[in-house]
Amino acid sequence: MIEFIFKQKNDAVKLQEYLNKEFIQSWFHETLFQHTTHYNLTIEVSPFFKEREKLFNGVSHFVLNDKCMDWSESALRGNYFYEDVDEINQILEIVSEMRMGERPELMELIGEWDESKYVHDSLELLLEGKAPISFDSFSKFRLKKLQERLLLMVDLAIDEYKMEQEYQMFVHMLREYLASREQKMRTIHLYSTGYGFRFFDEDMKEVTRQELTKAIDKRLLTNHPLYVDSHTIAPLLSLAPEKILVYGNGDHQLIRTLQNIFEERIDLLPLSYFPDTLLYPSWDIANE
């Protein structure tokens, strides 16, 4: 038998739920120590390897699935003074995505690490003893490296959240600009070259870089020089076409931004849909 002692009742109940999923028997009861209620979970430990692995799985899942997010939320509230529930949830969602491998560009900044093995090894050392285990002490000392790593993730997630908020404000601002802009061209065809886009009008006549530059509303570049791309976004906003047909993948990030700004006005098509005869003689953007 081993016994975990918790300060929070919900933690004891949650761990018991995880152990139940692994068919590990446990008994929950309350105790009073120094006028404070503690919550004890007594767990049956089998000497067999497979059964011990089930125990490790149950406790590991509790730590990695529940406690990691609890600690991350505590850091947001205690270290960074976040109070808005919606903001907290959005940042926690980014932390969760990082831990699930869905934000590789952020995880590269702190390096790969096997959380599950770390928790498993920490538990293995802990369960060698016979004394009751304070879960809070176990978390503080044995899982210190995990909590430090979570703080790094929270810090990165906050920065990412702020950048995403700025991006959303940027997109909203450009949508409002587009809605107020008079249409200068009914349809624009964008052909992806791998290093940018070639513009064609509704008659499939190529629009030169000089013509595009002349069409740009200079206020876009003056008011928002860091955000508005002068080669693609600024000409499209200035021309305010009713329809934009994009041929090929091009820059995925740029295309996502175009989709967010122009919404239903934009359609993505395979590169092969564009008539080859219109591409020659070749137009060298770099020499324009």
C-alpha positions as CSV (number, residue, x, y, z in Angstrom):
1,M,0.0,0.0,0.0
2,I,1.1,3.6,-0.6
3,E,-0.7,6.7,0.6
4,F,-0.9,10.1,-1.1
5,I,-1.8,13.1,1.0
6,F,-3.4,16.1,-0.7
7,K,-4.3,19.6,0.5
8,Q,-7.0,19.9,-2.2
9,K,-9.9,17.5,-2.2
10,N,-10.3,17.8,-6.0
11,D,-6.8,16.5,-6.5
12,A,-7.4,13.4,-4.6
13,V,-10.7,12.8,-6.4
14,K,-9.1,13.3,-9.8
15,L,-6.2,11.0,-9.1
16,Q,-8.7,8.3,-8.0
17,E,-10.6,8.7,-11.2
18,Y,-7.4,8.1,-13.2
19,L,-6.6,5.1,-11.1
20,N,-10.1,3.7,-11.6
21,K,-9.5,3.8,-15.4
22,E,-6.4,1.6,-14.8
23,F,-8.4,-0.8,-12.5
24,I,-6.2,0.2,-9.5
25,Q,-8.0,0.0,-6.2
26,S,-7.8,3.0,-3.9
27,W,-9.6,4.3,-0.8
28,F,-10.3,8.0,-0.1
29,H,-10.7,9.5,3.3
30,E,-10.3,12.8,5.1
31,T,-8.0,13.5,8.0
32,L,-7.5,16.5,10.3
33,F,-3.9,17.7,11.0
34,Q,-3.1,20.9,12.9
35,H,-6.7,22.0,12.5
36,T,-6.5,21.6,8.7
37,T,-8.3,19.0,6.7
38,H,-6.2,16.8,4.4
39,Y,-7.4,14.3,1.9
40,N,-5.7,10.9,1.8
41,L,-5.7,8.4,-1.0
42,T,-4.6,4.9,-0.1
43,I,-3.6,2.9,-3.1
44,E,-3.1,-0.8,-3.5
45,V,0.3,-1.6,-4.9
46,S,0.9,-4.9,-6.6
47,P,4.4,-6.4,-6.8
48,F,3.8,-7.4,-10.4
49,F,5.5,-5.3,-13.1
50,K,2.4,-4.8,-15.3
51,E,0.3,-3.7,-12.3
52,R,2.9,-1.2,-11.2
53,E,3.0,0.2,-14.7
54,K,-0.7,0.7,-14.5
55,L,-0.2,2.7,-11.3
56,F,2.5,4.7,-12.9
57,N,0.3,5.4,-15.9
58,G,-2.6,6.6,-13.7
59,V,-0.5,9.0,-11.6
60,S,1.4,10.2,-14.7
61,H,-1.8,11.0,-16.6
62,F,-3.1,12.9,-13.6
63,V,0.1,14.9,-13.4
64,L,0.5,15.5,-17.1
65,N,-3.1,16.1,-18.1
66,D,-4.5,17.9,-15.0
67,K,-1.8,19.2,-12.7
68,C,0.4,20.7,-15.5
69,M,-2.5,22.9,-16.6
70,D,-3.3,23.8,-13.0
71,W,0.3,24.9,-12.4
72,S,0.3,26.8,-15.7
73,E,-2.9,28.6,-14.7
74,S,-1.5,29.4,-11.2
75,A,1.6,30.9,-12.9
76,L,-0.6,33.1,-15.1
77,R,-2.6,34.3,-12.1
78,G,0.3,34.5,-9.6
79,N,3.3,35.5,-11.7
80,Y,1.7,37.5,-14.5
81,F,-1.4,38.7,-12.7
82,Y,-3.9,37.6,-15.4
83,E,-7.5,37.6,-14.2
84,D,-9.7,37.5,-17.3
85,V,-10.9,34.0,-17.7
86,D,-11.1,34.2,-21.5
87,E,-7.5,35.4,-21.8
88,I,-6.3,32.7,-19.4
89,N,-8.0,30.0,-21.4
90,Q,-6.6,31.2,-24.7
91,I,-3.1,31.2,-23.3
92,L,-3.6,27.8,-21.7
93,E,-4.7,26.5,-25.1
94,I,-1.4,27.6,-26.6
95,V,0.5,25.9,-23.7
96,S,-1.6,22.7,-24.4
97,E,-0.8,22.8,-28.1
98,M,2.9,23.2,-27.4
99,R,2.9,20.2,-25.2
100,M,1.0,18.2,-27.8
101,G,3.5,19.1,-30.5
102,E,1.2,21.4,-32.4
103,R,3.5,24.5,-32.0
104,P,6.9,23.1,-33.1
105,E,8.2,26.6,-33.9
106,L,7.7,27.5,-30.2
107,M,9.0,24.2,-28.8
108,E,12.2,24.6,-30.8
109,L,13.0,27.5,-28.5
110,I,13.1,25.3,-25.4
111,G,14.1,22.0,-26.9
112,E,12.5,18.6,-26.8
113,W,12.0,16.7,-23.6
114,D,10.2,13.5,-22.5
115,E,7.8,14.7,-19.8
116,S,6.2,11.3,-19.4
117,K,9.5,9.6,-18.7
118,Y,10.6,12.3,-16.2
119,V,7.3,11.8,-14.2
120,H,7.6,8.0,-14.5
121,D,11.2,8.0,-13.2
122,S,10.3,10.4,-10.4
123,L,7.5,8.2,-9.3
124,E,9.6,5.1,-9.4
125,L,12.1,6.6,-6.9
126,L,9.3,7.9,-4.7
127,L,7.4,4.6,-4.4
128,E,10.5,2.8,-3.1
129,G,9.7,4.3,0.4
130,K,6.9,3.2,2.8
131,A,6.0,6.6,4.4
132,P,2.9,8.5,3.3
133,I,3.6,10.9,0.4
134,S,2.7,14.5,0.4
135,F,1.6,15.2,-3.2
136,D,2.5,18.9,-2.7
137,S,6.0,18.1,-1.6
138,F,6.4,15.6,-4.3
139,S,5.3,18.2,-6.9
140,K,7.6,20.9,-5.4
141,F,10.8,18.9,-5.1
142,R,10.6,15.8,-7.4
143,L,8.8,17.5,-10.2
144,K,10.6,20.8,-10.0
145,K,12.2,20.5,-13.5
146,L,8.7,19.9,-15.0
147,Q,7.3,23.0,-13.3
148,E,10.3,25.1,-14.4
149,R,9.7,24.0,-18.0
150,L,6.0,24.8,-17.8
151,L,7.0,28.4,-16.7
152,L,9.1,28.7,-19.9
153,M,6.1,27.5,-21.9
154,V,3.7,29.9,-20.2
155,D,6.1,32.8,-20.9
156,L,6.3,31.8,-24.6
157,A,2.5,31.3,-24.8
158,I,1.9,34.8,-23.4
159,D,4.2,36.3,-26.1
160,E,2.4,34.2,-28.8
161,Y,-1.0,35.2,-27.4
162,K,-0.1,38.9,-27.6
163,M,1.2,38.6,-31.1
164,E,-2.0,36.8,-32.2
165,Q,-4.1,39.5,-30.6
166,E,-2.1,42.2,-32.5
167,Y,-2.5,40.2,-35.7
168,Q,-6.3,40.0,-35.2
169,M,-6.5,43.7,-34.6
170,F,-4.4,44.2,-37.8
171,V,-6.7,42.0,-39.8
172,H,-9.8,43.7,-38.4
173,M,-8.4,47.1,-39.3
174,L,-7.7,46.0,-42.9
175,R,-11.2,44.5,-43.2
176,E,-12.6,47.9,-42.2
177,Y,-10.4,49.7,-44.7
178,L,-11.4,47.2,-47.5
179,A,-15.1,47.7,-46.7
180,S,-14.8,51.5,-47.2
181,R,-12.6,51.3,-50.3
182,E,-14.1,51.8,-53.8
183,Q,-13.6,48.9,-56.1
184,K,-10.9,49.7,-58.7
185,M,-10.8,46.3,-60.4
186,R,-13.5,43.6,-60.6
187,T,-11.3,40.5,-60.6
188,I,-7.6,39.9,-59.9
189,H,-5.7,36.7,-60.8
190,L,-2.6,36.0,-58.6
191,Y,-0.1,33.5,-60.0
192,S,2.4,32.1,-57.5
193,T,6.0,32.2,-58.7
194,G,7.6,30.8,-55.6
195,Y,9.1,34.2,-54.7
196,G,6.0,36.3,-55.0
197,F,2.8,36.8,-57.1
198,R,2.3,38.0,-60.6
199,F,-0.9,40.0,-61.0
200,F,-3.3,39.7,-63.9
201,D,-6.5,41.7,-64.4
202,E,-10.0,40.4,-65.3
203,D,-9.0,40.2,-68.9
204,M,-6.0,38.1,-68.0
205,K,-3.7,40.9,-68.9
206,E,-0.6,41.2,-66.7
207,V,-0.4,44.2,-64.3
208,T,3.2,45.4,-64.1
209,R,4.9,46.3,-60.8
210,Q,4.9,49.9,-61.8
211,E,1.2,49.9,-62.3
212,L,0.6,48.2,-58.9
213,T,2.9,50.6,-57.1
214,K,1.0,53.5,-58.7
215,A,-2.3,52.1,-57.6
216,I,-1.3,51.7,-53.9
217,D,-3.0,54.0,-51.4
218,K,0.1,55.5,-49.8
219,R,-1.7,55.9,-46.5
220,L,-1.5,52.1,-46.0
221,L,2.3,52.2,-46.1
222,T,2.6,55.5,-44.1
223,N,0.2,54.5,-41.3
224,H,1.2,50.8,-41.1
225,P,4.6,50.3,-42.6
226,L,5.5,47.3,-40.5
227,Y,2.4,45.3,-41.2
228,V,1.3,45.9,-44.8
229,D,3.2,44.0,-47.5
230,S,3.8,46.5,-50.3
231,H,4.1,43.8,-53.0
232,T,0.8,41.9,-52.4
233,I,-1.4,43.1,-49.6
234,A,-1.2,46.8,-50.2
235,P,-2.0,46.6,-54.0
236,L,-4.9,44.2,-53.3
237,L,-6.4,46.4,-50.6
238,S,-6.0,49.5,-52.8
239,L,-7.6,47.9,-55.8
240,A,-10.4,46.3,-53.6
241,P,-11.4,43.7,-56.2
242,E,-14.6,41.8,-55.9
243,K,-12.9,38.5,-56.6
244,I,-9.3,37.3,-56.1
245,L,-8.3,34.0,-57.7
246,V,-5.0,32.6,-56.3
247,Y,-3.2,30.0,-58.4
248,G,-0.8,27.8,-56.4
249,N,0.2,27.6,-52.8
250,G,2.8,30.3,-52.6
251,D,3.7,31.7,-49.2
252,H,1.3,29.8,-46.9
253,Q,1.5,32.5,-44.2
254,L,0.8,35.2,-46.7
255,I,-2.1,33.3,-48.2
256,R,-3.6,32.7,-44.8
257,T,-3.4,36.5,-44.1
258,L,-5.1,37.2,-47.5
259,Q,-7.9,34.7,-46.7
260,N,-8.4,36.4,-43.3
261,I,-8.6,39.8,-44.8
262,F,-10.5,39.2,-48.0
263,E,-12.6,36.2,-46.7
264,E,-15.2,35.2,-49.2
265,R,-13.6,37.3,-52.0
266,I,-10.7,34.9,-52.3
267,D,-10.5,31.5,-54.0
268,L,-7.5,29.1,-54.1
269,L,-6.9,27.2,-57.3
270,P,-4.2,24.7,-58.5
271,L,-1.3,26.2,-60.4
272,S,-2.3,24.1,-63.4
273,Y,-5.5,26.0,-63.8
274,F,-3.7,29.1,-65.0
275,P,-3.1,29.3,-68.8
276,D,0.6,28.7,-69.5
277,T,0.5,30.8,-72.6
278,L,0.0,33.9,-70.5
279,L,3.3,33.4,-68.6
280,Y,5.7,33.9,-71.5
281,P,7.8,35.9,-72.1
282,S,8.8,35.6,-68.5
283,W,8.4,38.6,-66.2
284,D,11.3,38.9,-63.8
285,I,10.0,40.6,-60.7
286,A,13.4,40.9,-59.2
287,N,14.5,43.2,-62.1
288,E,11.4,45.4,-62.0
